[in-house]
Amino acid sequence: MKMNSNSIAHELATRLNDLINIPLVSEENEQVFFELIIAILLQLLFDSLDISN
């Protein structure tokens, strides 16, 4: 499940990064930031649904 959620987080973060530009932040750092946020949100969602790793 972790590998699958990581690829989902990466895909969602890439789409979000394409839509949102944070001024004065490089694209690489934006991507890492969005991946982190998406991964946290997915973990919270999975925890609230009681989906085990």
C-alpha positions as CSV (number, residue, x, y, z in Angstrom):
1,M,0.0,0.0,0.0
2,K,2.8,2.4,0.8
3,M,4.3,2.2,-2.7
4,N,0.9,2.7,-4.3
5,S,0.1,5.7,-2.1
6,N,3.5,7.2,-2.9
7,S,2.8,7.0,-6.6
8,I,-0.6,8.4,-6.1
9,A,0.9,11.2,-4.0
10,H,3.5,11.9,-6.7
11,E,0.8,12.0,-9.5
12,L,-1.5,14.3,-7.5
13,A,1.4,16.5,-6.5
14,T,2.5,16.8,-10.1
15,R,-1.0,17.8,-11.2
16,L,-1.3,20.3,-8.4
17,N,2.2,21.7,-9.1
18,D,1.2,22.3,-12.7
19,L,-1.8,24.3,-11.5
20,I,-0.2,26.3,-8.7
21,N,2.9,28.4,-8.8
22,I,4.5,29.6,-5.6
23,P,6.5,32.7,-6.2
24,L,10.2,32.6,-5.4
25,V,10.2,28.8,-5.0
26,S,11.9,26.5,-7.6
27,E,9.7,23.9,-9.4
28,E,11.7,21.1,-7.7
29,N,11.0,22.5,-4.3
30,E,7.4,23.1,-5.1
31,Q,7.1,19.4,-6.2
32,V,8.6,18.2,-3.0
33,F,6.3,20.5,-1.0
34,F,3.2,19.3,-2.8
35,E,4.2,15.7,-2.5
36,L,4.6,16.1,1.3
37,I,1.3,17.8,1.7
38,I,-0.5,15.2,-0.4
39,A,1.2,12.3,1.4
40,I,0.1,13.8,4.8
41,L,-3.5,14.3,3.6
42,L,-3.7,10.8,2.2
43,Q,-2.3,9.3,5.4
44,L,-4.9,11.3,7.4
45,L,-7.6,10.0,5.0
46,F,-6.5,6.4,5.3
47,D,-6.2,6.6,9.1
48,S,-9.7,8.0,9.3
49,L,-11.0,5.1,7.2
50,D,-9.0,2.6,9.3
51,I,-7.1,1.3,6.3
52,S,-4.2,-0.6,7.6
53,N,-0.7,-0.4,5.9
